Amino acid sequence: MMNLLFDLDGTLTNPFPGITNCIIYALKKVGIEPPARKDLTWCIGPPLLGSLEKLLGSDDKDLAETALAHYRERFGSKGLFENQVYEGIPEALRVLRKAGNSLFVATSKPAVYARKIIDHFGLDIYFEQVYGSELDGTRTNKIHLLAHIMAKESMAAADTLMIGDRRHDIIGARENGISGIGVLWGFGTRAELEESGAKRIIEKPADLKGLF
């Protein structure tokens, strides 16, 4: 049986409305005119603070931290629920869990928000634990996050897989000696996942059921 680490945004759920609404809110709060919503897709997946710094076009760390605080102001009350579970995900998780695999969430989103999202959508019954970053930025890097999870849960690399939609998921897996499975229903492209070293790429959640 395998340890299966699942990314959250773009893999289990589609967070596009909530994340983009909160980015737009945060930028306006600090006096920056936000881009069109459709041009914010790239912000879903990478650590948020870095994305805000790029959007602000400034090296002012205090300004970026202020924007992040405004983002969380809205996200904590509204944004995290402006979200939707991808069709087929609950069934795939049920099959994988029933087969004896151990499932974990591994997201760069703060764990305090990730747990609320997983609980809100009733996905908590499938997962052993939800792992994410800390509000102070600790473990937003997927390499560090996966290393932490593997040590905490005493996982062997040969028995562990990372499943995600962006290069950060695949690179994090690769740097920890585990295989990365890329998914195409999220926000990453096939080229991005292939270039990052995905062991396999799948097109729809139903494909998860036959993988392991």
Secondary structure, 3 states (H helix, E strand, C coil): CCEEEECCECCCEECHHHHHHHHHHHHHHCCCCCCCHHHHHHHCCCCHHHHHHHHHCCCCHHHHHHHHHHHHHHHCCCHHHCCEECCCHHHHHHHHHHCCCEEEEEEEEEHHHHHHHHHHCCCHHHCCEEEEECCCCCCCCHHHHHHHHHHHCCCCHHHEEEEECCHHHHHHHHHCCCEEEEECCCCCCHHHHHHHCCCEEECCHHHHHHCC
